[in-house]
């Protein structure tokens, strides 16, 4: 597992660190509320050429993001409010996980049994008032 410590001004450096050596387009984000999961995903979405800025999925569980040509670039799922894997299946998680695009999942522990083994696990921790520690584990 490798890690990096960054602040908000270095968010794109952290995003580049995440994508370096990318083997899977599925990223699972673990961390406490306020650890910076959504903020980091917004930076990744912007780096992928999405014209619409990433929004917090607080009021929606699934967001789709497209590039200027209208091609699907990413799905962003927030599983925090899911009561279990059955709800994820009702949302169409199988279709989402089978899509040929980047997939960013917050609170993946709520649907752990549905996730494929090939993915990148991202753990975020608060390191003081303005810094975050990102730990990266790739699974094949």
N, CA, C and O of each residue as an XYZ file, in Angstrom:
560
protein
N       0.851     -1.171      0.000
C       0.000      0.000      0.000
C       0.896      1.234      0.000
O       1.850      1.318      0.773
N       0.584      2.186     -0.868
C       1.333      3.432     -0.914
C       0.428      4.567     -0.445
O      -0.796      4.434     -0.446
N       1.037      5.686     -0.044
C       0.223      6.795      0.420
C       0.857      8.133      0.085
O       2.025      8.218     -0.295
N       0.054      9.171      0.238
C       0.472     10.534     -0.021
C      -0.301     11.424      0.954
O      -1.460     11.153      1.266
N       0.340     12.472      1.426
C      -0.330     13.463      2.264
C      -0.428     14.734      1.443
O       0.551     15.163      0.834
N      -1.603     15.334      1.425
C      -1.834     16.509      0.581
C      -2.789     17.472      1.273
O      -3.473     17.107      2.229
N      -2.827     18.715      0.775
C      -3.840     19.662      1.220
C      -4.712     20.011      0.023
O      -4.464     19.538     -1.086
N      -5.717     20.825      0.238
C      -6.667     21.128     -0.826
C      -5.999     21.756     -2.043
O      -6.437     21.516     -3.168
N      -4.960     22.547     -1.850
C      -4.247     23.157     -2.975
C      -3.510     22.125     -3.820
O      -3.140     22.410     -4.959
N      -3.295     20.933     -3.278
C      -2.567     19.870     -3.979
C      -3.493     18.736     -4.431
O      -3.031     17.630     -4.710
N      -4.788     19.010     -4.504
C      -5.769     17.967     -4.795
C      -5.525     17.306     -6.154
O      -5.730     16.100     -6.297
N      -5.088     18.082     -7.152
C      -4.858     17.482     -8.470
C      -3.601     16.610     -8.465
O      -3.497     15.663     -9.244
N      -2.651     16.929     -7.591
C      -1.481     16.063     -7.405
C      -1.935     14.721     -6.812
O      -1.450     13.663     -7.213
N      -2.852     14.776     -5.873
C      -3.380     13.551     -5.275
C      -4.166     12.746     -6.314
O      -4.081     11.519     -6.344
N      -4.927     13.436     -7.162
C      -5.687     12.748     -8.212
C      -4.742     12.059     -9.192
O      -4.990     10.926     -9.604
N      -3.671     12.735     -9.562
C      -2.686     12.130    -10.470
C      -2.027     10.918     -9.815
O      -1.789      9.908    -10.477
N      -1.733     11.012     -8.524
C      -1.161      9.901     -7.772
C      -2.092      8.686     -7.839
O      -1.636      7.554     -8.000
N      -3.380      8.930     -7.716
C      -4.362      7.847     -7.778
C      -4.373      7.158     -9.128
O      -4.435      5.931     -9.198
N      -4.315      7.925    -10.193
C      -4.442      7.371    -11.546
C      -3.138      6.784    -12.075
O      -3.150      6.076    -13.081
N      -2.026      7.062    -11.422
C      -0.725      6.543    -11.853
C      -0.740      5.019    -11.789
O      -1.049      4.437    -10.748
N      -0.412      4.390    -12.884
C      -0.382      2.927    -12.925
C      -1.763      2.306    -12.839
O      -1.910      1.174    -12.378
N      -2.758      3.025    -13.272
C      -4.147      2.564    -13.179
C      -4.343      1.233    -13.899
O      -4.036      1.096    -15.083
N      -4.860      0.258    -13.158
C      -5.167     -1.051    -13.734
C      -6.671     -1.272    -13.798
O      -7.173     -1.954    -14.692
N      -7.370     -0.699    -12.858
C      -8.820     -0.829    -12.795
C      -9.430      0.563    -12.791
O      -8.856      1.494    -12.227
N     -10.578      0.708    -13.411
C     -11.278      1.992    -13.403
C     -12.268      2.079    -12.250
O     -13.003      3.059    -12.132
N     -12.289      1.054    -11.397
C     -13.176      1.036    -10.241
C     -12.392      1.473     -9.009
O     -11.410      0.837     -8.625
N     -12.839      2.564     -8.398
C     -12.196      3.112     -7.205
C     -13.199      3.107     -6.055
O     -14.301      3.641     -6.184
N     -12.816      2.504     -4.934
C     -13.667      2.426     -3.752
C     -13.051      3.293     -2.655
O     -11.905      3.083     -2.260
N     -13.821      4.269     -2.165
C     -13.326      5.263     -1.218
C     -13.819      4.983      0.187
O     -15.022      4.939      0.444
N     -12.866      4.794      1.095
C     -13.141      4.544      2.499
C     -12.649      5.741      3.304
O     -11.596      6.301      3.002
N     -13.396      6.131      4.315
C     -12.982      7.227      5.182
C     -14.168      7.801      5.922
O     -15.315      7.636      5.506
N     -13.887      8.472      7.013
C     -14.934      9.072      7.842
C     -15.612     10.225      7.105
O     -15.092     10.733      6.112
N     -16.764     10.625      7.600
C     -17.413     11.820      7.078
C     -16.437     12.984      7.167
O     -15.777     13.161      8.191
N     -16.339     13.778      6.105
C     -15.458     14.932      6.103
C     -14.010     14.640      5.771
O     -13.166     15.533      5.838
N     -13.708     13.396      5.413
C     -12.317     13.029      5.107
C     -11.868     13.512      3.734
O     -10.672     13.517      3.445
N     -12.806     13.916      2.884
C     -12.442     14.450      1.579
C     -12.725     13.539      0.402
O     -12.179     13.748     -0.681
N     -13.560     12.539      0.588
C     -13.861     11.595     -0.497
C     -14.487     12.307     -1.697
O     -14.008     12.167     -2.822
N     -15.547     13.063     -1.461
C     -16.245     13.739     -2.556
C     -15.352     14.780     -3.219
O     -15.376     14.921     -4.441
N     -14.576     15.502     -2.444
C     -13.687     16.531     -2.995
C     -12.648     15.908     -3.917
O     -12.369     16.443     -4.990
N     -12.081     14.798     -3.512
C     -11.098     14.121     -4.351
C     -11.746     13.576     -5.624
O     -11.157     13.650     -6.702
N     -12.945     13.034     -5.502
C     -13.656     12.525     -6.678
C     -13.961     13.663     -7.649
O     -13.860     13.480     -8.862
N     -14.329     14.823     -7.137
C     -14.567     15.993     -8.001
C     -13.316     16.309     -8.817
O     -13.413     16.590    -10.011
N     -12.151     16.265     -8.190
C     -10.898     16.537     -8.897
C     -10.643     15.487     -9.974
O     -10.227     15.826    -11.082
N     -10.884     14.235     -9.664
C     -10.707     13.166    -10.647
C     -11.663     13.335    -11.825
O     -11.270     13.152    -12.977
N     -12.899     13.677    -11.541
C     -13.889     13.869    -12.595
C     -13.468     15.014    -13.509
O     -13.580     14.908    -14.730
N     -12.988     16.095    -12.930
C     -12.509     17.227    -13.731
C     -11.321     16.816    -14.588
O     -11.238     17.201    -15.754
N     -10.396     16.034    -14.023
C      -9.225     15.575    -14.773
C      -9.593     14.653    -15.931
O      -8.821     14.506    -16.878
N     -10.763     14.034    -15.859
C     -11.222     13.144    -16.933
C     -11.893     13.907    -18.078
O     -12.335     13.300    -19.054
N     -11.967     15.221    -17.960
C     -12.517     16.028    -19.040
C     -14.015     16.236    -18.985
O     -14.632     16.590    -19.990
N     -14.599     16.022    -17.831
C     -16.028     16.248    -17.679
C     -16.290     17.744    -17.673
O     -15.600     18.498    -16.987
N     -17.273     18.167    -18.426
C     -17.561     19.597    -18.531
C     -18.382     20.104    -17.357
O     -18.263     21.273    -16.992
N     -19.198     19.272    -16.764
C     -19.991     19.634    -15.596
C     -19.144     19.349    -14.359
O     -18.554     18.275    -14.243
N     -19.084     20.292    -13.453
C     -18.305     20.078    -12.227
C     -18.949     18.970    -11.407
O     -20.174     18.848    -11.371
N     -18.129     18.170    -10.753
C     -18.639     17.110     -9.890
C     -19.439     17.699     -8.750
O     -19.035     18.695     -8.149
N     -20.556     17.096     -8.455
C     -21.388     17.590     -7.368
C     -21.438     16.560     -6.256
O     -21.230     15.368     -6.484
N     -21.712     17.029     -5.066
C     -21.832     16.108     -3.951
C     -23.062     15.249     -4.153
O     -24.136     15.768     -4.456
N     -22.922     13.949     -3.992
C     -24.075     13.070     -4.208
C     -24.998     12.986     -2.997
O     -25.708     11.994     -2.831
N     -24.997     14.021     -2.143
C     -25.785     13.983     -0.920
C     -27.251     13.678     -1.186
O     -27.852     12.905     -0.440
N     -27.849     14.262     -2.228
C     -29.266     14.073     -2.473
C     -29.553     13.037     -3.554
O     -30.715     12.759     -3.849
N     -28.538     12.480     -4.131
C     -28.714     11.436     -5.124
C     -27.685     10.360     -4.872
O     -26.564     10.651     -4.454
N     -28.052      9.136     -5.119
C     -27.124      8.039     -4.853
C     -26.192      7.764     -6.020
O     -25.078      7.278     -5.825
N     -26.645      8.074     -7.247
C     -25.842      7.790     -8.432
C     -25.815      9.027     -9.327
O     -26.854      9.615     -9.627
N     -24.614      9.409     -9.745
C     -24.449     10.501    -10.700
C     -23.679      9.980    -11.907
O     -22.718      9.223    -11.765
N     -24.111     10.392    -13.093
C     -23.405     10.068    -14.335
C     -22.723     11.335    -14.826
O     -23.284     12.427    -14.732
N     -21.501     11.186    -15.355
C     -20.758     12.327    -15.887
C     -20.293     12.017    -17.299
O     -19.762     10.941    -17.572
N     -20.502     12.982    -18.196
C     -20.130     12.829    -19.605
C     -19.146     13.915    -20.007
O     -19.061     14.963    -19.367
N     -18.399     13.648    -21.081
C     -17.487     14.660    -21.619
C     -18.253     15.571    -22.578
O     -19.462     15.423    -22.755
N     -17.541     16.511    -23.191
C     -18.181     17.481    -24.089
C     -18.866     16.808    -25.281
O     -19.834     17.344    -25.820
N     -18.374     15.643    -25.693
C     -18.971     14.914    -26.816
C     -20.206     14.116    -26.392
O     -20.892     13.531    -27.230
N     -20.482     14.096    -25.093
C     -21.643     13.362    -24.605
C     -21.365     11.914    -24.247
O     -22.290     11.164    -23.938
N     -20.097     11.510    -24.285
C     -19.726     10.138    -23.934
C     -19.681      9.982    -22.415
O     -19.193     10.860    -21.703
N     -20.191      8.867    -21.935
C     -20.152      8.578    -20.510
C     -18.704      8.406    -20.069
O     -17.968      7.594    -20.631
N     -18.303      9.163    -19.073
C     -16.927      9.133    -18.581
C     -16.845      8.479    -17.205
O     -15.888      7.764    -16.910
N     -17.858      8.725    -16.358
C     -17.772      8.219    -14.987
C     -19.143      8.095    -14.335
O     -20.089      8.815    -14.654
N     -19.200      7.150    -13.410
C     -20.302      7.039    -12.457
C     -19.732      7.372    -11.087
O     -18.595      7.022    -10.772
N     -20.526      8.045    -10.285
C     -20.149      8.355     -8.906
C     -21.300      7.884     -8.028
O     -22.418      8.388     -8.137
N     -21.028      6.926     -7.165
C     -22.043      6.374     -6.276
C     -21.718      6.717     -4.833
O     -20.566      6.617     -4.410
N     -22.720      7.118     -4.085
C     -22.580      7.340     -2.657
C     -23.494      6.335     -1.973
O     -24.716      6.475     -2.007
N     -22.905      5.333     -1.358
C     -23.677      4.244     -0.760
C     -23.985      4.465      0.716
O     -24.488      3.560      1.383
N     -23.693      5.645      1.232
C     -23.861      5.932      2.659
C     -25.274      5.638      3.149
O     -25.452      5.060      4.221
N     -26.274      6.033      2.371
C     -27.660      5.883      2.818
C     -28.284      4.547      2.440
O     -29.445      4.298      2.766
N     -27.543      3.692      1.766
C     -28.090      2.379      1.413
C     -28.249      1.531      2.668
O     -27.400      1.543      3.559
N     -29.345      0.801      2.716
C     -29.605     -0.081      3.857
C     -29.043     -1.483      3.648
O     -29.074     -2.311      4.559
N     -28.531     -1.747      2.449
C     -27.974     -3.060      2.187
C     -27.760     -3.275      0.701
O     -28.059     -2.414     -0.126
N     -27.240     -4.433      0.393
C     -26.917     -4.759     -0.992
C     -28.155     -4.850     -1.877
O     -28.079     -4.581     -3.076
N     -29.282     -5.222     -1.305
C     -30.526     -5.320     -2.088
C     -30.895     -3.968     -2.704
O     -31.331     -3.911     -3.854
N     -30.726     -2.893     -1.955
C     -31.007     -1.560     -2.488
C     -30.061     -1.221     -3.637
O     -30.466     -0.591     -4.614
N     -28.800     -1.640     -3.519
C     -27.833     -1.397     -4.595
C     -28.242     -2.156     -5.856
O     -28.112     -1.635     -6.963
N     -28.724     -3.358     -5.695
C     -29.195     -4.130     -6.842
C     -30.394     -3.439     -7.488
O     -30.513     -3.415     -8.713
N     -31.280     -2.878     -6.667
C     -32.435     -2.145     -7.185
C     -32.008     -0.901     -7.968
O     -32.701     -0.489     -8.898
N     -30.881     -0.307     -7.599
C     -30.354      0.871     -8.299
C     -29.676      0.518     -9.619
O     -29.373      1.402    -10.420
N     -29.439     -0.765     -9.844
C     -28.774     -1.192    -11.070
C     -27.267     -1.269    -10.934
O     -26.544     -0.997    -11.893
N     -26.785     -1.635     -9.759
C     -25.344     -1.684     -9.511
C     -24.622     -2.631    -10.464
O     -23.481     -2.371    -10.845
N     -25.260     -3.706    -10.845
C     -24.606     -4.659    -11.748
C     -24.320     -4.019    -13.106
O     -23.249     -4.227    -13.677
N     -25.262     -3.251    -13.617
C     -25.058     -2.555    -14.886
C     -23.971     -1.485    -14.752
O     -23.136     -1.316    -15.641
N     -23.996     -0.778    -13.643
C     -22.993      0.267    -13.406
C     -21.598     -0.342    -13.338
O     -20.668      0.166    -13.966
N     -21.445     -1.426    -12.580
C     -20.133     -2.062    -12.437
C     -19.642     -2.664    -13.747
O     -18.441     -2.872    -13.920
N     -20.549     -2.943    -14.666
C     -20.175     -3.498    -15.965
C     -19.901     -2.441    -17.023
O     -19.513     -2.772    -18.143
N     -20.097     -1.180    -16.682
C     -19.908     -0.093    -17.649
C     -18.431      0.117    -17.966
O     -17.563     -0.113    -17.124
N     -18.163      0.553    -19.181
C     -16.784      0.825    -19.605
C     -16.464      2.299    -19.352
O     -16.332      3.093    -20.284
N     -16.343      2.641    -18.076
C     -16.005      4.002    -17.677
C     -15.422      3.948    -16.263
O     -15.369      2.884    -15.647
N     -14.996      5.079    -15.766
C     -14.526      5.139    -14.392
C     -15.722      5.050    -13.456
O     -16.797      5.574    -13.748
N     -15.519      4.381    -12.333
C     -16.570      4.233    -11.336
C     -15.965      4.576     -9.983
O     -14.996      3.957     -9.543
N     -16.550      5.566     -9.336
C     -16.090      6.028     -8.029
C     -17.190      5.731     -7.010
O     -18.312      6.219     -7.140
N     -16.861      4.928     -5.995
C     -17.857      4.522     -5.006
C     -17.423      4.983     -3.621
O     -16.355      4.618     -3.131
N     -18.279      5.797     -2.999
C     -18.079      6.181     -1.607
C     -18.855      5.208     -0.720
O     -19.942      4.761     -1.086
N     -18.302      4.886      0.433
C     -18.899      3.967      1.389
C     -19.128      2.582      0.777
O     -20.219      2.028      0.910
N     -18.122      2.018      0.112
C     -18.289      0.708     -0.541
C     -18.507     -0.443      0.442
O     -18.988     -1.505      0.047
N     -18.162     -0.248      1.704
C     -18.359     -1.311      2.682
C     -19.833     -1.690      2.815
O     -20.147     -2.772      3.311
N     -20.734     -0.821      2.381
C     -22.165     -1.114      2.438
C     -22.594     -2.110      1.356
O     -23.667     -2.707      1.449
N     -21.752     -2.288      0.327
C     -22.087     -3.210     -0.775
C     -20.912     -4.139     -1.079
O     -20.765     -4.613     -2.205
N     -20.100     -4.391     -0.097
C     -18.853     -5.154     -0.269
C     -19.055     -6.469     -1.023
O     -18.222     -6.823     -1.858
N     -20.124     -7.192     -0.755
C     -20.356     -8.483     -1.391
C     -20.664     -8.394     -2.880
O     -20.626     -9.409     -3.575
N     -20.968     -7.203     -3.381
C     -21.286     -7.027     -4.796
C     -20.092     -6.540     -5.612
O     -20.150     -6.518     -6.842
N     -19.030     -6.158     -4.949
C     -17.884     -5.566     -5.637
C     -16.962     -6.626     -6.222
O     -16.711     -7.653     -5.593
N     -16.461     -6.378     -7.421
C     -15.504     -7.323     -8.014
C     -14.158     -7.222     -7.299
O     -13.856     -6.205     -6.676
N     -13.357     -8.272     -7.391
C     -12.058     -8.246     -6.714
C     -11.063     -7.273     -7.349
O     -10.183     -6.763     -6.655
N     -11.182     -7.008     -8.641
C     -10.245     -6.114     -9.314
C     -10.721     -4.671     -9.152
O     -11.684     -4.244     -9.789
N     -10.023     -3.927     -8.281
C     -10.400     -2.546     -7.993
C      -9.260     -1.850     -7.265
O      -8.267     -2.468     -6.882
N      -9.431     -0.563     -7.089
C      -8.477      0.215     -6.307
C      -9.195      0.725     -5.067
O     -10.182      1.454     -5.170
N      -8.699      0.342     -3.899
C      -9.250      0.825     -2.635
C      -8.481      2.057     -2.206
O      -7.250      2.055     -2.175
N      -9.215      3.113     -1.874
C      -8.627      4.382     -1.485
C      -9.102      4.703     -0.079
O     -10.301      4.851      0.158
N      -8.174      4.811      0.846
C      -8.516      5.174      2.223
C      -8.065      6.602      2.475
O      -6.929      6.968      2.174
N      -8.959      7.401      3.026
C      -8.651      8.795      3.328
C      -8.758      9.030      4.822
O      -9.701      8.575      5.470
N      -7.784      9.744      5.360
C      -7.772     10.096      6.774
C      -7.496     11.587      6.909
O      -6.773     12.177      6.105
N      -8.077     12.177      7.929
C      -7.819     13.581      8.223
C      -6.499     13.663      8.975
O      -6.301     12.974      9.976
N      -5.595     14.512      8.486
C      -4.275     14.704      9.097
C      -4.152     16.172      9.497
O      -3.499     16.944      8.794
N      -4.750     16.562     10.583
C      -4.723     17.960     10.990
C      -5.867     18.727     10.357
O      -6.761     18.139      9.748
N      -5.834     20.039     10.504
C      -6.944     20.887     10.072
C      -7.151     20.901      8.561
O      -8.290     20.947      8.098
N      -6.069     20.861      7.786
C      -6.221     21.050      6.341
C      -5.546     19.986      5.493
O      -5.515     20.115      4.270
N      -5.009     18.949      6.098
C      -4.286     17.946      5.327
C      -5.015     16.612      5.374
O      -5.712     16.290      6.336
N      -4.832     15.850      4.306
C      -5.432     14.527      4.205
C      -4.351     13.512      3.868
O      -3.380     13.823      3.178
N      -4.530     12.318      4.356
C      -3.638     11.214      4.008
C      -4.430     10.256      3.138
O      -5.487      9.767      3.536
N      -3.915      9.992      1.955
C      -4.535      9.090      1.008
C      -3.687      7.823      0.952
O      -2.496      7.889      0.650
N      -4.280      6.691      1.236
C      -3.603      5.405      1.140
C      -4.249      4.614      0.026
O      -5.473      4.572     -0.103
N      -3.419      3.997     -0.764
C      -3.873      3.357     -1.993
C      -3.531      1.878     -1.969
O      -2.392      1.500     -1.694
N      -4.522      1.040     -2.258
C      -4.308     -0.386     -2.363
C      -4.977     -0.915     -3.621
O      -6.196     -0.814     -3.765
N      -4.200     -1.472     -4.527
C      -4.769     -2.014     -5.770
C      -5.004     -3.504     -5.600
O      -4.175     -4.230     -5.051
N      -6.148     -3.935     -6.084
C      -6.491     -5.360     -6.041
C      -6.684     -5.840     -7.470
O      -7.328     -5.169     -8.276
N      -6.135     -6.982     -7.775
C      -6.295     -7.550     -9.124
C      -7.010     -8.873     -9.063
O      -7.236     -9.501    -10.098
